[in-house]
C-alpha cells in the first residue's frame, strides 16, 4: 500500500462500471444496482471484489453464463423465510433483493432468513450483511463460494469453497462492527490479487498435494487453501455450504462450478441472509450504546508485545471508506491494463 | 483413550446425577431434564461437559449462584423470535425450553430464533443444536462462554470467552452432521480435563503474556486461549458474544463472570438457538438424501499424506455414542475421586 497509485473518484468508478454493464446488455435499473454495489465494494476496501471482477463478470455475461435479463422471483415463502430463484442473475441483484425482503419480513416478525438459488458471485459478503444496518437490524450473510479450493480436512479432492460469512452490528457513535471472513486463512480473491500484482503468498495461505507450504500464486491451481483452525474451518465451510447451497436447492460439493475456469455453465450459486430486528429484542438506543461500549472495552485492552493497536472487525474497512470517499479509489496499474483492454473490447471510454 | 477405564451404564449415570440434583433441592421434573441432558453429554463424548461438571454445578447451586426453583418466562416475543428470562436457572433448563419454543415457532413460520438471558452454563453446544433434528429441522446454537479466557486479537485483557457454535443437519441413512466447536483452538473445558488428568497441553492451545506457547494446564490462569484463524476467531467470538449476550440483555465482555472462580455471583449467561424448518425450504426426504450424498462425497475424497480417513463433523461423537450406549460410559479415576467426595458431601450413594 506504499505505492503511489492513481486514484479515481467514486463517480468515475461507478460510471465506468455502469456504462460497461449497460453496453453488455443489462437493463438500466439492474446495471445501476450492480454498479453501485461494485463501487461500494471498492470503497470499503474489498479490492478483490469490486471493479477487479468486472472483466470476469463481462466474460460470463457475454458467454451466456449469467442471465442479462433475469426474472428474480420468490419460490417459497413463510412469515420468517423465503427462497428466491435468482434466474441466473448477477448475484448482486439476487442478494440485494434477498436482503430487502429479509428486512421487510424481520420488521414484521422479528427475524427473517432469505435464501437464494440460481444466483452468481455477488462480491464481498459484507455488502449484504450491511443492508439491514440502516433499519436498526443486524445482518448475517453466508455464501457458497464460486469455485472449490478446499478439500475436506485430511483429503485432497477440492469439494469445498471458502464459504464466507459476514455479520454486521450497528453502533451509536462508533462505526458498525462488521465481520467479513472466509472460512479459509485467505480468500481465493486474495490469491488472484497476488497473482495480478506478481507477489508471493505468505506461508499458511495454501499447501500443495504433499501438505507443504505453497507460496507461488501461479501454482495455486495445484494447491489447497487452508481452513482456519484446521478441522474447525473445514466444519464451518461444510455447514455454510449446506445452509447456503443444499438447503436452497443450490450447488454444493462436487456440483460447484469453478467460475474461474468456465464462463458459460450455469453455476446455481446459493447464498442466504438473516435480518435480526433489534427493536424486537431490546431497546435500540441502549443496544447501540452497548456496542459503543464494546468498542471502548476492546480497544482499551493492554497490548500483546508486537502489536500497536487492537482493531474491531470492520474498523480498517471503515478507515479505508473514509479515505476513499474523500481521496478517491486507488487503481493498481495491472488492473488498469486489464480494464483498458475491457474498454477496447466493449468500445467504451477508458476508466481514466 | 488406551486406558482400561471403568465403565458405567447410562442408567447408572443418569440416576447418580438425578439423585444428586434432587438432594441439592431441584424440583423432580427439573432434575430429570438436567440429568438427562448431562448424561447425553457424556454419551456423545463431551467428557468435559457431562458429569465432569456436576461438582461445579453443585457448588453454585448450594452457594446460591444458580436458582434451584426458577420461573423461566418469555420476556419478548414475535412470530419468529423470543427472548427468555431464565430466572438464573440451570442453563440446561433454559436452553431446552428455548429449543422447544424455537421448534414450535419454526413449524409455523419457517425459521425461529430464541435467545435467553439470566441463564447459566448449559453443557455442550451440540445438545441444543440437536433438539430440532427430530422435527426435521436444522439447529444452530451459540453461547457466551462462562468465563473469559481470550483477549481481543493483539491484546492481553481477558474480554472474550470461547463462545462456541453448534450446527446440526439431519440426514437420511447416515448420522446427522453435527458441528460443535469453540472459536478457540481448544475449549476451556479441554484445559480443565488436561489439568484433572495431569496431562500437558499441546502447543497451539494457549499462549502466555509474551505470546509464547503455554503447555502446563496448572498455569492456565496466566495465559490466553488462541482463537482459530487468529483475528478471524477473535471476530467470531466477538460477534457470537454480541448476538448471544448483548442482544439478549445478557453478559458480554467485562461483565462476564468467571464461574470457575466464583460460585455465588449472578452470571447472566446468554445463549440463542435458531430452528430452521427444512420443509419450508424444500422437500425433506430429498434434502436428507442430499446430506447422505455429502457424506459420500467427503469420505470418498483421496487422502492427504499422513491421514487415514476423512471425518464428518459429529462422526466421532456418533461412534462414541454407539459404543457408550452399548458398553457404558468410561469414568476417569480422578473424576471418580471427585465424584466420591461429592457423594459424601451430599450423603448419597457413590456412582459405583
Interface residues (C-beta under 8 A of the other chain):
Chain A: X76 X78 X79 X80 X81 X83 X106 X108 X109 X110 X111 X112 X113 X115 X138 X151 X152 X153 X154 X155 X156 X157 X159 X167 X169 X177 X179 X181 X185 X209 X210 X211 X228 X229 X231 X232 X233 X235 X236 X238 X239 X242 X243 X246 X247 X248 X249 X252 X253 X254 X276 X277 X278 X280 X281 X282 X287 X290 X291 X293 X294 X297 X298 X300 X301 X302 X303 X304 X305 X306 X307 X309 X310 X311 X312 X313
Chain B: X76 X78 X79 X80 X81 X83 X106 X108 X109 X110 X111 X112 X113 X115 X138 X151 X152 X153 X154 X155 X156 X157 X159 X167 X169 X177 X179 X181 X185 X209 X210 X211 X228 X229 X231 X232 X233 X235 X236 X238 X239 X242 X243 X246 X247 X248 X249 X252 X253 X254 X276 X277 X278 X280 X281 X282 X287 X290 X291 X293 X294 X297 X298 X300 X301 X302 X303 X304 X305 X306 X307 X309 X310 X311 X312 X313
